[in-house]
Amino acid sequence: MERSQPRRQVAAMKQSLFDQGLLDEQFIQLEELSDDANPNFVEEIVTLYYRDSSRLISSIEQALIGAKKVKAECTLFREYCRTGNAEG
């Protein structure tokens, strides 16, 4: 009886995530890949996904910051060209 309570909680949480559209049939496919040899497969894949996503988002943020700096310099350069400021 004690073991079925956590399972019900997990099932209810999973159903809630499906209802919210946060999980879909791909999650079910991942679950089907779990077996006795690798019972934590889904957890490992989700962890890797979020770790990689976090790293990629950080890279994108850095690229955006760099792009903003390049844009600012190009705007300044264009203004120098427009005004004939050879020194600029």
PyMOL Python script that loads the backbone (N, CA, C, O; Angstrom):
from pymol import cmd

cmd.read_pdbstr("""\
ATOM      1  N   MET A   1       0.822  -1.184   0.000  1.00  0.00           N
ATOM      2  CA  MET A   1       0.000   0.000   0.000  1.00  0.00           C
ATOM      3  C   MET A   1       0.872   1.256   0.000  1.00  0.00           C
ATOM      4  O   MET A   1       0.559   2.236  -0.675  1.00  0.00           O
ATOM      5  N   GLU A   2       1.956   1.219   0.753  1.00  0.00           N
ATOM      6  CA  GLU A   2       2.835   2.385   0.828  1.00  0.00           C
ATOM      7  C   GLU A   2       3.441   2.721  -0.528  1.00  0.00           C
ATOM      8  O   GLU A   2       3.624   3.894  -0.851  1.00  0.00           O
ATOM      9  N   ARG A   3       3.756   1.701  -1.325  1.00  0.00           N
ATOM     10  CA  ARG A   3       4.402   1.928  -2.616  1.00  0.00           C
ATOM     11  C   ARG A   3       3.415   2.461  -3.652  1.00  0.00           C
ATOM     12  O   ARG A   3       3.826   3.146  -4.589  1.00  0.00           O
ATOM     13  N   SER A   4       2.138   2.165  -3.509  1.00  0.00           N
ATOM     14  CA  SER A   4       1.173   2.600  -4.516  1.00  0.00           C
ATOM     15  C   SER A   4       0.860   4.087  -4.394  1.00  0.00           C
ATOM     16  O   SER A   4       0.505   4.717  -5.389  1.00  0.00           O
ATOM     17  N   GLN A   5       0.980   4.659  -3.205  1.00  0.00           N
ATOM     18  CA  GLN A   5       0.708   6.092  -3.026  1.00  0.00           C
ATOM     19  C   GLN A   5       1.668   6.944  -3.856  1.00  0.00           C
ATOM     20  O   GLN A   5       1.204   7.804  -4.605  1.00  0.00           O
ATOM     21  N   PRO A   6       2.993   6.746  -3.758  1.00  0.00           N
ATOM     22  CA  PRO A   6       3.899   7.539  -4.601  1.00  0.00           C
ATOM     23  C   PRO A   6       3.640   7.324  -6.093  1.00  0.00           C
ATOM     24  O   PRO A   6       3.741   8.261  -6.885  1.00  0.00           O
ATOM     25  N   ARG A   7       3.308   6.099  -6.469  1.00  0.00           N
ATOM     26  CA  ARG A   7       3.013   5.831  -7.879  1.00  0.00           C
ATOM     27  C   ARG A   7       1.782   6.607  -8.341  1.00  0.00           C
ATOM     28  O   ARG A   7       1.751   7.132  -9.454  1.00  0.00           O
ATOM     29  N   ARG A   8       0.769   6.674  -7.475  1.00  0.00           N
ATOM     30  CA  ARG A   8      -0.433   7.440  -7.821  1.00  0.00           C
ATOM     31  C   ARG A   8      -0.100   8.925  -7.940  1.00  0.00           C
ATOM     32  O   ARG A   8      -0.611   9.614  -8.823  1.00  0.00           O
ATOM     33  N   GLN A   9       0.755   9.409  -7.052  1.00  0.00           N
ATOM     34  CA  GLN A   9       1.146  10.815  -7.104  1.00  0.00           C
ATOM     35  C   GLN A   9       1.905  11.111  -8.396  1.00  0.00           C
ATOM     36  O   GLN A   9       1.670  12.130  -9.045  1.00  0.00           O
ATOM     37  N   VAL A  10       2.811  10.213  -8.760  1.00  0.00           N
ATOM     38  CA  VAL A  10       3.569  10.385  -9.998  1.00  0.00           C
ATOM     39  C   VAL A  10       2.627  10.335 -11.192  1.00  0.00           C
ATOM     40  O   VAL A  10       2.741  11.150 -12.107  1.00  0.00           O
ATOM     41  N   ALA A  11       1.701   9.389 -11.188  1.00  0.00           N
ATOM     42  CA  ALA A  11       0.742   9.270 -12.298  1.00  0.00           C
ATOM     43  C   ALA A  11      -0.123  10.523 -12.392  1.00  0.00           C
ATOM     44  O   ALA A  11      -0.395  11.009 -13.490  1.00  0.00           O
ATOM     45  N   ALA A  12      -0.557  11.049 -11.240  1.00  0.00           N
ATOM     46  CA  ALA A  12      -1.384  12.257 -11.247  1.00  0.00           C
ATOM     47  C   ALA A  12      -0.587  13.455 -11.746  1.00  0.00           C
ATOM     48  O   ALA A  12      -1.107  14.280 -12.496  1.00  0.00           O
ATOM     49  N   MET A  13       0.681  13.551 -11.328  1.00  0.00           N
ATOM     50  CA  MET A  13       1.526  14.656 -11.780  1.00  0.00           C
ATOM     51  C   MET A  13       1.773  14.561 -13.278  1.00  0.00           C
ATOM     52  O   MET A  13       1.721  15.563 -13.991  1.00  0.00           O
ATOM     53  N   LYS A  14       2.042  13.354 -13.745  1.00  0.00           N
ATOM     54  CA  LYS A  14       2.286  13.149 -15.172  1.00  0.00           C
ATOM     55  C   LYS A  14       1.040  13.508 -15.978  1.00  0.00           C
ATOM     56  O   LYS A  14       1.138  14.153 -17.022  1.00  0.00           O
ATOM     57  N   GLN A  15      -0.126  13.093 -15.500  1.00  0.00           N
ATOM     58  CA  GLN A  15      -1.371  13.416 -16.195  1.00  0.00           C
ATOM     59  C   GLN A  15      -1.590  14.924 -16.231  1.00  0.00           C
ATOM     60  O   GLN A  15      -2.050  15.469 -17.235  1.00  0.00           O
ATOM     61  N   SER A  16      -1.262  15.587 -15.143  1.00  0.00           N
ATOM     62  CA  SER A  16      -1.398  17.042 -15.086  1.00  0.00           C
ATOM     63  C   SER A  16      -0.490  17.705 -16.132  1.00  0.00           C
ATOM     64  O   SER A  16      -0.893  18.662 -16.792  1.00  0.00           O
ATOM     65  N   LEU A  17       0.722  17.194 -16.274  1.00  0.00           N
ATOM     66  CA  LEU A  17       1.655  17.749 -17.268  1.00  0.00           C
ATOM     67  C   LEU A  17       1.150  17.507 -18.690  1.00  0.00           C
ATOM     68  O   LEU A  17       1.326  18.359 -19.561  1.00  0.00           O
ATOM     69  N   PHE A  18       0.521  16.345 -18.931  1.00  0.00           N
ATOM     70  CA  PHE A  18      -0.096  16.088 -20.236  1.00  0.00           C
ATOM     71  C   PHE A  18      -1.251  17.047 -20.465  1.00  0.00           C
ATOM     72  O   PHE A  18      -1.385  17.619 -21.547  1.00  0.00           O
ATOM     73  N   ASP A  19      -2.094  17.224 -19.437  1.00  0.00           N
ATOM     74  CA  ASP A  19      -3.254  18.111 -19.555  1.00  0.00           C
ATOM     75  C   ASP A  19      -2.834  19.548 -19.857  1.00  0.00           C
ATOM     76  O   ASP A  19      -3.533  20.264 -20.575  1.00  0.00           O
ATOM     77  N   GLN A  20      -1.690  19.969 -19.306  1.00  0.00           N
ATOM     78  CA  GLN A  20      -1.187  21.322 -19.532  1.00  0.00           C
ATOM     79  C   GLN A  20      -0.461  21.459 -20.871  1.00  0.00           C
ATOM     80  O   GLN A  20      -0.101  22.562 -21.283  1.00  0.00           O
ATOM     81  N   GLY A  21      -0.254  20.333 -21.539  1.00  0.00           N
ATOM     82  CA  GLY A  21       0.441  20.366 -22.820  1.00  0.00           C
ATOM     83  C   GLY A  21       1.953  20.404 -22.689  1.00  0.00           C
ATOM     84  O   GLY A  21       2.656  20.660 -23.666  1.00  0.00           O
ATOM     85  N   LEU A  22       2.460  20.150 -21.479  1.00  0.00           N
ATOM     86  CA  LEU A  22       3.902  20.159 -21.271  1.00  0.00           C
ATOM     87  C   LEU A  22       4.550  18.838 -21.667  1.00  0.00           C
ATOM     88  O   LEU A  22       5.748  18.787 -21.945  1.00  0.00           O
ATOM     89  N   LEU A  23       3.763  17.780 -21.693  1.00  0.00           N
ATOM     90  CA  LEU A  23       4.225  16.479 -22.168  1.00  0.00           C
ATOM     91  C   LEU A  23       3.357  16.067 -23.343  1.00  0.00           C
ATOM     92  O   LEU A  23       2.197  16.466 -23.450  1.00  0.00           O
ATOM     93  N   ASP A  24       3.950  15.247 -24.237  1.00  0.00           N
ATOM     94  CA  ASP A  24       3.185  14.751 -25.375  1.00  0.00           C
ATOM     95  C   ASP A  24       3.587  13.312 -25.659  1.00  0.00           C
ATOM     96  O   ASP A  24       4.225  12.659 -24.833  1.00  0.00           O
ATOM     97  N   GLU A  25       3.210  12.825 -26.834  1.00  0.00           N
ATOM     98  CA  GLU A  25       3.472  11.423 -27.164  1.00  0.00           C
ATOM     99  C   GLU A  25       4.957  11.090 -27.220  1.00  0.00           C
ATOM    100  O   GLU A  25       5.328   9.925 -27.074  1.00  0.00           O
ATOM    101  N   GLN A  26       5.799  12.065 -27.426  1.00  0.00           N
ATOM    102  CA  GLN A  26       7.244  11.801 -27.415  1.00  0.00           C
ATOM    103  C   GLN A  26       7.711  11.362 -26.032  1.00  0.00           C
ATOM    104  O   GLN A  26       8.631  10.553 -25.910  1.00  0.00           O
ATOM    105  N   PHE A  27       7.078  11.895 -24.996  1.00  0.00           N
ATOM    106  CA  PHE A  27       7.407  11.473 -23.640  1.00  0.00           C
ATOM    107  C   PHE A  27       7.062  10.003 -23.451  1.00  0.00           C
ATOM    108  O   PHE A  27       7.823   9.253 -22.840  1.00  0.00           O
ATOM    109  N   ILE A  28       5.921   9.599 -23.973  1.00  0.00           N
ATOM    110  CA  ILE A  28       5.514   8.189 -23.881  1.00  0.00           C
ATOM    111  C   ILE A  28       6.528   7.318 -24.603  1.00  0.00           C
ATOM    112  O   ILE A  28       6.885   6.246 -24.116  1.00  0.00           O
ATOM    113  N   GLN A  29       6.992   7.770 -25.759  1.00  0.00           N
ATOM    114  CA  GLN A  29       7.993   7.015 -26.502  1.00  0.00           C
ATOM    115  C   GLN A  29       9.286   6.888 -25.697  1.00  0.00           C
ATOM    116  O   GLN A  29       9.918   5.831 -25.703  1.00  0.00           O
ATOM    117  N   LEU A  30       9.682   7.957 -25.004  1.00  0.00           N
ATOM    118  CA  LEU A  30      10.867   7.881 -24.147  1.00  0.00           C
ATOM    119  C   LEU A  30      10.657   6.873 -23.021  1.00  0.00           C
ATOM    120  O   LEU A  30      11.546   6.079 -22.715  1.00  0.00           O
ATOM    121  N   GLU A  31       9.483   6.910 -22.414  1.00  0.00           N
ATOM    122  CA  GLU A  31       9.190   5.956 -21.337  1.00  0.00           C
ATOM    123  C   GLU A  31       9.286   4.517 -21.833  1.00  0.00           C
ATOM    124  O   GLU A  31       9.738   3.634 -21.104  1.00  0.00           O
ATOM    125  N   GLU A  32       8.869   4.286 -23.056  1.00  0.00           N
ATOM    126  CA  GLU A  32       8.901   2.931 -23.613  1.00  0.00           C
ATOM    127  C   GLU A  32      10.330   2.444 -23.826  1.00  0.00           C
ATOM    128  O   GLU A  32      10.564   1.239 -23.925  1.00  0.00           O
ATOM    129  N   LEU A  33      11.283   3.364 -23.896  1.00  0.00           N
ATOM    130  CA  LEU A  33      12.685   2.986 -24.070  1.00  0.00           C
ATOM    131  C   LEU A  33      13.341   2.578 -22.753  1.00  0.00           C
ATOM    132  O   LEU A  33      14.423   1.990 -22.756  1.00  0.00           O
ATOM    133  N   SER A  34      12.703   2.882 -21.639  1.00  0.00           N
ATOM    134  CA  SER A  34      13.223   2.455 -20.341  1.00  0.00           C
ATOM    135  C   SER A  34      13.042   0.959 -20.197  1.00  0.00           C
ATOM    136  O   SER A  34      12.061   0.389 -20.674  1.00  0.00           O
ATOM    137  N   ASP A  35      13.992   0.333 -19.539  1.00  0.00           N
ATOM    138  CA  ASP A  35      13.879  -1.085 -19.253  1.00  0.00           C
ATOM    139  C   ASP A  35      14.587  -1.383 -17.942  1.00  0.00           C
ATOM    140  O   ASP A  35      15.065  -0.470 -17.269  1.00  0.00           O
ATOM    141  N   ASP A  36      14.654  -2.650 -17.580  1.00  0.00           N
ATOM    142  CA  ASP A  36      15.278  -3.031 -16.316  1.00  0.00           C
ATOM    143  C   ASP A  36      16.757  -2.650 -16.278  1.00  0.00           C
ATOM    144  O   ASP A  36      17.293  -2.330 -15.217  1.00  0.00           O
ATOM    145  N   ALA A  37      17.408  -2.686 -17.427  1.00  0.00           N
ATOM    146  CA  ALA A  37      18.830  -2.343 -17.488  1.00  0.00           C
ATOM    147  C   ALA A  37      19.057  -0.845 -17.321  1.00  0.00           C
ATOM    148  O   ALA A  37      20.113  -0.422 -16.852  1.00  0.00           O
ATOM    149  N   ASN A  38      18.070  -0.048 -17.703  1.00  0.00           N
ATOM    150  CA  ASN A  38      18.190   1.402 -17.611  1.00  0.00           C
ATOM    151  C   ASN A  38      16.851   2.006 -17.179  1.00  0.00           C
ATOM    152  O   ASN A  38      16.160   2.642 -17.974  1.00  0.00           O
ATOM    153  N   PRO A  39      16.496   1.796 -15.907  1.00  0.00           N
ATOM    154  CA  PRO A  39      15.181   2.251 -15.440  1.00  0.00           C
ATOM    155  C   PRO A  39      15.054   3.771 -15.338  1.00  0.00           C
ATOM    156  O   PRO A  39      13.938   4.290 -15.306  1.00  0.00           O
ATOM    157  N   ASN A  40      16.158   4.483 -15.289  1.00  0.00           N
ATOM    158  CA  ASN A  40      16.140   5.943 -15.164  1.00  0.00           C
ATOM    159  C   ASN A  40      16.385   6.639 -16.500  1.00  0.00           C
ATOM    160  O   ASN A  40      16.828   7.787 -16.537  1.00  0.00           O
ATOM    161  N   PHE A  41      16.098   5.950 -17.579  1.00  0.00           N
ATOM    162  CA  PHE A  41      16.385   6.489 -18.906  1.00  0.00           C
ATOM    163  C   PHE A  41      15.730   7.847 -19.134  1.00  0.00           C
ATOM    164  O   PHE A  41      16.390   8.785 -19.582  1.00  0.00           O
ATOM    165  N   VAL A  42      14.442   7.962 -18.830  1.00  0.00           N
ATOM    166  CA  VAL A  42      13.713   9.214 -19.066  1.00  0.00           C
ATOM    167  C   VAL A  42      14.313  10.335 -18.227  1.00  0.00           C
ATOM    168  O   VAL A  42      14.524  11.442 -18.721  1.00  0.00           O
ATOM    169  N   GLU A  43      14.583  10.050 -16.974  1.00  0.00           N
ATOM    170  CA  GLU A  43      15.181  11.056 -16.093  1.00  0.00           C
ATOM    171  C   GLU A  43      16.528  11.533 -16.647  1.00  0.00           C
ATOM    172  O   GLU A  43      16.818  12.730 -16.638  1.00  0.00           O
ATOM    173  N   GLU A  44      17.335  10.605 -17.123  1.00  0.00           N
ATOM    174  CA  GLU A  44      18.642  10.965 -17.675  1.00  0.00           C
ATOM    175  C   GLU A  44      18.498  11.815 -18.940  1.00  0.00           C
ATOM    176  O   GLU A  44      19.222  12.795 -19.117  1.00  0.00           O
ATOM    177  N   ILE A  45      17.577  11.446 -19.807  1.00  0.00           N
ATOM    178  CA  ILE A  45      17.371  12.196 -21.050  1.00  0.00           C
ATOM    179  C   ILE A  45      16.852  13.595 -20.758  1.00  0.00           C
ATOM    180  O   ILE A  45      17.325  14.568 -21.345  1.00  0.00           O
ATOM    181  N   VAL A  46      15.882  13.702 -19.854  1.00  0.00           N
ATOM    182  CA  VAL A  46      15.323  15.011 -19.508  1.00  0.00           C
ATOM    183  C   VAL A  46      16.401  15.879 -18.866  1.00  0.00           C
ATOM    184  O   VAL A  46      16.499  17.069 -19.164  1.00  0.00           O
ATOM    185  N   THR A  47      17.208  15.291 -17.989  1.00  0.00           N
ATOM    186  CA  THR A  47      18.301  16.036 -17.351  1.00  0.00           C
ATOM    187  C   THR A  47      19.290  16.544 -18.390  1.00  0.00           C
ATOM    188  O   THR A  47      19.699  17.704 -18.342  1.00  0.00           O
ATOM    189  N   LEU A  48      19.675  15.688 -19.325  1.00  0.00           N
ATOM    190  CA  LEU A  48      20.591  16.104 -20.394  1.00  0.00           C
ATOM    191  C   LEU A  48      19.977  17.207 -21.244  1.00  0.00           C
ATOM    192  O   LEU A  48      20.657  18.161 -21.620  1.00  0.00           O
ATOM    193  N   TYR A  49      18.692  17.073 -21.544  1.00  0.00           N
ATOM    194  CA  TYR A  49      17.996  18.075 -22.351  1.00  0.00           C
ATOM    195  C   TYR A  49      18.053  19.447 -21.678  1.00  0.00           C
ATOM    196  O   TYR A  49      18.398  20.446 -22.309  1.00  0.00           O
ATOM    197  N   TYR A  50      17.711  19.480 -20.393  1.00  0.00           N
ATOM    198  CA  TYR A  50      17.705  20.775 -19.693  1.00  0.00           C
ATOM    199  C   TYR A  50      19.108  21.319 -19.506  1.00  0.00           C
ATOM    200  O   TYR A  50      19.315  22.531 -19.579  1.00  0.00           O
ATOM    201  N   ARG A  51      20.071  20.451 -19.267  1.00  0.00           N
ATOM    202  CA  ARG A  51      21.454  20.907 -19.123  1.00  0.00           C
ATOM    203  C   ARG A  51      21.936  21.505 -20.451  1.00  0.00           C
ATOM    204  O   ARG A  51      22.529  22.584 -20.468  1.00  0.00           O
ATOM    205  N   ASP A  52      21.683  20.807 -21.554  1.00  0.00           N
ATOM    206  CA  ASP A  52      22.082  21.314 -22.867  1.00  0.00           C
ATOM    207  C   ASP A  52      21.312  22.575 -23.235  1.00  0.00           C
ATOM    208  O   ASP A  52      21.880  23.512 -23.797  1.00  0.00           O
ATOM    209  N   SER A  53      20.012  22.598 -22.918  1.00  0.00           N
ATOM    210  CA  SER A  53      19.198  23.778 -23.220  1.00  0.00           C
ATOM    211  C   SER A  53      19.732  24.999 -22.487  1.00  0.00           C
ATOM    212  O   SER A  53      19.813  26.087 -23.057  1.00  0.00           O
ATOM    213  N   SER A  54      20.091  24.817 -21.235  1.00  0.00           N
ATOM    214  CA  SER A  54      20.618  25.924 -20.439  1.00  0.00           C
ATOM    215  C   SER A  54      21.907  26.451 -21.055  1.00  0.00           C
ATOM    216  O   SER A  54      22.111  27.661 -21.152  1.00  0.00           O
ATOM    217  N   ARG A  55      22.775  25.531 -21.470  1.00  0.00           N
ATOM    218  CA  ARG A  55      24.047  25.924 -22.094  1.00  0.00           C
ATOM    219  C   ARG A  55      23.796  26.648 -23.412  1.00  0.00           C
ATOM    220  O   ARG A  55      24.442  27.655 -23.700  1.00  0.00           O
ATOM    221  N   LEU A  56      22.866  26.144 -24.206  1.00  0.00           N
ATOM    222  CA  LEU A  56      22.569  26.765 -25.497  1.00  0.00           C
ATOM    223  C   LEU A  56      21.921  28.136 -25.335  1.00  0.00           C
ATOM    224  O   LEU A  56      22.225  29.065 -26.084  1.00  0.00           O
ATOM    225  N   ILE A  57      21.031  28.260 -24.357  1.00  0.00           N
ATOM    226  CA  ILE A  57      20.409  29.562 -24.107  1.00  0.00           C
ATOM    227  C   ILE A  57      21.465  30.571 -23.696  1.00  0.00           C
ATOM    228  O   ILE A  57      21.428  31.724 -24.127  1.00  0.00           O
ATOM    229  N   SER A  58      22.401  30.147 -22.870  1.00  0.00           N
ATOM    230  CA  SER A  58      23.494  31.042 -22.461  1.00  0.00           C
ATOM    231  C   SER A  58      24.314  31.471 -23.674  1.00  0.00           C
ATOM    232  O   SER A  58      24.688  32.638 -23.787  1.00  0.00           O
ATOM    233  N   SER A  59      24.592  30.543 -24.573  1.00  0.00           N
ATOM    234  CA  SER A  59      25.340  30.871 -25.797  1.00  0.00           C
ATOM    235  C   SER A  59      24.570  31.856 -26.663  1.00  0.00           C
ATOM    236  O   SER A  59      25.156  32.781 -27.225  1.00  0.00           O
ATOM    237  N   ILE A  60      23.266  31.665 -26.773  1.00  0.00           N
ATOM    238  CA  ILE A  60      22.434  32.577 -27.561  1.00  0.00           C
ATOM    239  C   ILE A  60      22.433  33.960 -26.945  1.00  0.00           C
ATOM    240  O   ILE A  60      22.533  34.964 -27.650  1.00  0.00           O
ATOM    241  N   GLU A  61      22.319  34.011 -25.611  1.00  0.00           N
ATOM    242  CA  GLU A  61      22.342  35.309 -24.931  1.00  0.00           C
ATOM    243  C   GLU A  61      23.659  36.033 -25.187  1.00  0.00           C
ATOM    244  O   GLU A  61      23.673  37.238 -25.441  1.00  0.00           O
ATOM    245  N   GLN A  62      24.761  35.297 -25.119  1.00  0.00           N
ATOM    246  CA  GLN A  62      26.065  35.906 -25.375  1.00  0.00           C
ATOM    247  C   GLN A  62      26.149  36.391 -26.819  1.00  0.00           C
ATOM    248  O   GLN A  62      26.690  37.464 -27.084  1.00  0.00           O
ATOM    249  N   ALA A  63      25.625  35.614 -27.740  1.00  0.00           N
ATOM    250  CA  ALA A  63      25.636  36.016 -29.146  1.00  0.00           C
ATOM    251  C   ALA A  63      24.801  37.276 -29.360  1.00  0.00           C
ATOM    252  O   ALA A  63      25.181  38.156 -30.132  1.00  0.00           O
ATOM    253  N   LEU A  64      23.662  37.358 -28.672  1.00  0.00           N
ATOM    254  CA  LEU A  64      22.815  38.543 -28.801  1.00  0.00           C
ATOM    255  C   LEU A  64      23.514  39.787 -28.257  1.00  0.00           C
ATOM    256  O   LEU A  64      23.421  40.870 -28.835  1.00  0.00           O
ATOM    257  N   ILE A  65      24.208  39.615 -27.144  1.00  0.00           N
ATOM    258  CA  ILE A  65      24.958  40.740 -26.584  1.00  0.00           C
ATOM    259  C   ILE A  65      26.026  41.181 -27.568  1.00  0.00           C
ATOM    260  O   ILE A  65      26.215  42.377 -27.789  1.00  0.00           O
ATOM    261  N   GLY A  66      26.731  40.212 -28.165  1.00  0.00           N
ATOM    262  CA  GLY A  66      27.743  40.526 -29.170  1.00  0.00           C
ATOM    263  C   GLY A  66      27.133  41.193 -30.384  1.00  0.00           C
ATOM    264  O   GLY A  66      27.704  42.133 -30.937  1.00  0.00           O
ATOM    265  N   ALA A  67      25.973  40.708 -30.801  1.00  0.00           N
ATOM    266  CA  ALA A  67      25.296  41.294 -31.967  1.00  0.00           C
ATOM    267  C   ALA A  67      24.871  42.735 -31.688  1.00  0.00           C
ATOM    268  O   ALA A  67      24.958  43.590 -32.569  1.00  0.00           O
ATOM    269  N   LYS A  68      24.416  43.003 -30.475  1.00  0.00           N
ATOM    270  CA  LYS A  68      24.026  44.366 -30.122  1.00  0.00           C
ATOM    271  C   LYS A  68      25.238  45.295 -30.151  1.00  0.00           C
ATOM    272  O   LYS A  68      25.136  46.441 -30.591  1.00  0.00           O
ATOM    273  N   LYS A  69      26.381  44.802 -29.685  1.00  0.00           N
ATOM    274  CA  LYS A  69      27.603  45.611 -29.709  1.00  0.00           C
ATOM    275  C   LYS A  69      28.028  45.894 -31.151  1.00  0.00           C
ATOM    276  O   LYS A  69      28.407  47.017 -31.482  1.00  0.00           O
ATOM    277  N   VAL A  70      27.963  44.872 -32.006  1.00  0.00           N
ATOM    278  CA  VAL A  70      28.318  45.051 -33.416  1.00  0.00           C
ATOM    279  C   VAL A  70      27.358  46.047 -34.062  1.00  0.00           C
ATOM    280  O   VAL A  70      27.787  46.921 -34.815  1.00  0.00           O
ATOM    281  N   LYS A  71      26.078  45.921 -33.776  1.00  0.00           N
ATOM    282  CA  LYS A  71      25.088  46.848 -34.341  1.00  0.00           C
ATOM    283  C   LYS A  71      25.385  48.280 -33.906  1.00  0.00           C
ATOM    284  O   LYS A  71      25.321  49.203 -34.718  1.00  0.00           O
ATOM    285  N   ALA A  72      25.706  48.464 -32.643  1.00  0.00           N
ATOM    286  CA  ALA A  72      26.000  49.807 -32.137  1.00  0.00           C
ATOM    287  C   ALA A  72      27.231  50.388 -32.832  1.00  0.00           C
ATOM    288  O   ALA A  72      27.244  51.563 -33.200  1.00  0.00           O
ATOM    289  N   GLU A  73      28.258  49.567 -33.008  1.00  0.00           N
ATOM    290  CA  GLU A  73      29.473  50.034 -33.682  1.00  0.00           C
ATOM    291  C   GLU A  73      29.197  50.344 -35.150  1.00  0.00           C
ATOM    292  O   GLU A  73      29.718  51.325 -35.681  1.00  0.00           O
ATOM    293  N   CYS A  74      28.387  49.524 -35.808  1.00  0.00           N
ATOM    294  CA  CYS A  74      28.042  49.772 -37.210  1.00  0.00           C
ATOM    295  C   CYS A  74      27.231  51.061 -37.357  1.00  0.00           C
ATOM    296  O   CYS A  74      27.436  51.836 -38.291  1.00  0.00           O
ATOM    297  N   THR A  75      26.313  51.273 -36.424  1.00  0.00           N
ATOM    298  CA  THR A  75      25.519  52.502 -36.448  1.00  0.00           C
ATOM    299  C   THR A  75      26.425  53.712 -36.274  1.00  0.00           C
ATOM    300  O   THR A  75      26.273  54.714 -36.973  1.00  0.00           O
ATOM    301  N   LEU A  76      27.358  53.618 -35.350  1.00  0.00           N
ATOM    302  CA  LEU A  76      28.304  54.711 -35.118  1.00  0.00           C
ATOM    303  C   LEU A  76      29.177  54.931 -36.354  1.00  0.00           C
ATOM    304  O   LEU A  76      29.410  56.072 -36.753  1.00  0.00           O
ATOM    305  N   PHE A  77      29.659  53.850 -36.958  1.00  0.00           N
ATOM    306  CA  PHE A  77      30.486  53.937 -38.158  1.00  0.00           C
ATOM    307  C   PHE A  77      29.707  54.584 -39.306  1.00  0.00           C
ATOM    308  O   PHE A  77      30.233  55.430 -40.029  1.00  0.00           O
ATOM    309  N   ARG A  78      28.447  54.171 -39.459  1.00  0.00           N
ATOM    310  CA  ARG A  78      27.604  54.745 -40.512  1.00  0.00           C
ATOM    311  C   ARG A  78      27.429  56.259 -40.303  1.00  0.00           C
ATOM    312  O   ARG A  78      27.457  57.036 -41.257  1.00  0.00           O
ATOM    313  N   GLU A  79      27.253  56.651 -39.058  1.00  0.00           N
ATOM    314  CA  GLU A  79      27.092  58.070 -38.756  1.00  0.00           C
ATOM    315  C   GLU A  79      28.388  58.831 -39.066  1.00  0.00           C
ATOM    316  O   GLU A  79      28.353  59.942 -39.596  1.00  0.00           O
ATOM    317  N   TYR A  80      29.528  58.221 -38.729  1.00  0.00           N
ATOM    318  CA  TYR A  80      30.814  58.854 -39.078  1.00  0.00           C
ATOM    319  C   TYR A  80      30.944  59.018 -40.589  1.00  0.00           C
ATOM    320  O   TYR A  80      31.389  60.061 -41.069  1.00  0.00           O
ATOM    321  N   CYS A  81      30.557  57.996 -41.330  1.00  0.00           N
ATOM    322  CA  CYS A  81      30.632  58.064 -42.797  1.00  0.00           C
ATOM    323  C   CYS A  81      29.683  59.132 -43.326  1.00  0.00           C
ATOM    324  O   CYS A  81      30.047  59.892 -44.223  1.00  0.00           O
ATOM    325  N   ARG A  82      28.496  59.196 -42.792  1.00  0.00           N
ATOM    326  CA  ARG A  82      27.498  60.165 -43.242  1.00  0.00           C
ATOM    327  C   ARG A  82      27.975  61.594 -43.029  1.00  0.00           C
ATOM    328  O   ARG A  82      27.737  62.469 -43.862  1.00  0.00           O
ATOM    329  N   THR A  83      28.648  61.822 -41.912  1.00  0.00           N
ATOM    330  CA  THR A  83      29.102  63.180 -41.591  1.00  0.00           C
ATOM    331  C   THR A  83      30.500  63.483 -42.140  1.00  0.00           C
ATOM    332  O   THR A  83      31.003  64.596 -41.988  1.00  0.00           O
ATOM    333  N   GLY A  84      31.128  62.482 -42.782  1.00  0.00           N
ATOM    334  CA  GLY A  84      32.462  62.674 -43.330  1.00  0.00           C
ATOM    335  C   GLY A  84      33.541  62.726 -42.267  1.00  0.00           C
ATOM    336  O   GLY A  84      34.592  63.323 -42.498  1.00  0.00           O
ATOM    337  N   ASN A  85      33.324  62.138 -41.145  1.00  0.00           N
ATOM    338  CA  ASN A  85      34.276  62.115 -40.066  1.00  0.00           C
ATOM    339  C   ASN A  85      35.277  60.987 -40.297  1.00  0.00           C
ATOM    340  O   ASN A  85      35.055  59.855 -39.867  1.00  0.00           O
ATOM    341  N   ALA A  86      36.376  61.299 -40.977  1.00  0.00           N
ATOM    342  CA  ALA A  86      37.384  60.297 -41.316  1.00  0.00           C
ATOM    343  C   ALA A  86      38.092  59.770 -40.077  1.00  0.00           C
ATOM    344  O   ALA A  86      38.517  58.615 -40.041  1.00  0.00           O
ATOM    345  N   GLU A  87      38.215  60.602 -39.083  1.00  0.00           N
ATOM    346  CA  GLU A  87      38.876  60.178 -37.845  1.00  0.00           C
ATOM    347  C   GLU A  87      38.054  59.109 -37.141  1.00  0.00           C
ATOM    348  O   GLU A  87      38.602  58.145 -36.605  1.00  0.00           O
ATOM    349  N   GLY A  88      36.734  59.284 -37.143  1.00  0.00           N
ATOM    350  CA  GLY A  88      35.817  58.317 -36.500  1.00  0.00           C
ATOM    351  C   GLY A  88      35.879  57.000 -37.214  1.00  0.00           C
ATOM    352  O   GLY A  88      35.187  56.057 -36.831  1.00  0.00           O
TER     353      GLY A  88
END
""", "prot")
cmd.dss("prot")
cmd.show_as("cartoon", "prot")
cmd.util.cbc("prot")
cmd.orient("prot")
